[in-house]
Amino acid sequence: MMFRYKTIFGRELDAGTFENQITEVRLKCLTLNKFIGIGMPDVYKVS
């Protein structure tokens, strides 16, 4: 998971303060989870 995070968003944080860095990481994780969800196929049973 960290490989994808660093590949997409880079290795450094843009925010200056620690509190803002926490917020930045949370937002990026939510975005990454959304990307992963969009890329997952719809699975359903075929009878």
Secondary structure per residue as TSV (DSSP state, phi and psi in degrees):
chain	resnum	aa	ss	phi	psi
A	1	M	-	360.0	-40.0
A	2	M	H	-66.3	-31.2
A	3	F	H	-61.0	-47.2
A	4	R	H	-63.5	-42.7
A	5	Y	H	-58.6	-50.5
A	6	K	H	-70.1	-32.2
A	7	T	H	-67.5	-42.7
A	8	I	H	-79.1	-44.9
A	9	F	H	-103.7	-9.5
A	10	G	-	92.3	174.0
A	11	R	S	-90.7	-18.0
A	12	E	S	-112.4	153.9
A	13	L	-	-94.6	147.3
A	14	D	-	-89.3	-26.5
A	15	A	-	-70.3	149.0
A	16	G	S	-88.3	-48.8
A	17	T	S	-87.9	158.7
A	18	F	H	-62.6	-40.8
A	19	E	H	-62.0	-41.7
A	20	N	H	-69.2	-32.4
A	21	Q	H	-65.6	-38.9
A	22	I	H	-60.9	-45.5
A	23	T	H	-63.2	-41.8
A	24	E	H	-61.2	-45.4
A	25	V	H	-64.8	-41.2
A	26	R	H	-62.1	-44.7
A	27	L	H	-64.6	-40.3
A	28	K	H	-66.8	-36.7
A	29	C	H	-66.3	-41.8
A	30	L	H	-61.4	-41.4
A	31	T	H	-64.2	-44.4
A	32	L	H	-62.1	-42.1
A	33	N	H	-62.3	-36.5
A	34	K	H	-66.7	-42.6
A	35	F	H	-58.7	-44.8
A	36	I	H	-64.8	-41.3
A	37	G	H	-64.2	-38.0
A	38	I	H	-66.9	-36.1
A	39	G	H	-80.3	-11.2
A	40	M	S	-77.7	138.6
A	41	P	-	-75.6	153.8
A	42	D	-	-77.5	123.0
A	43	V	-	-108.0	130.0
A	44	Y	-	-149.0	152.8
A	45	K	-	-81.0	131.6
A	46	V	-	-105.8	123.1
A	47	S	-	-96.8	360.0
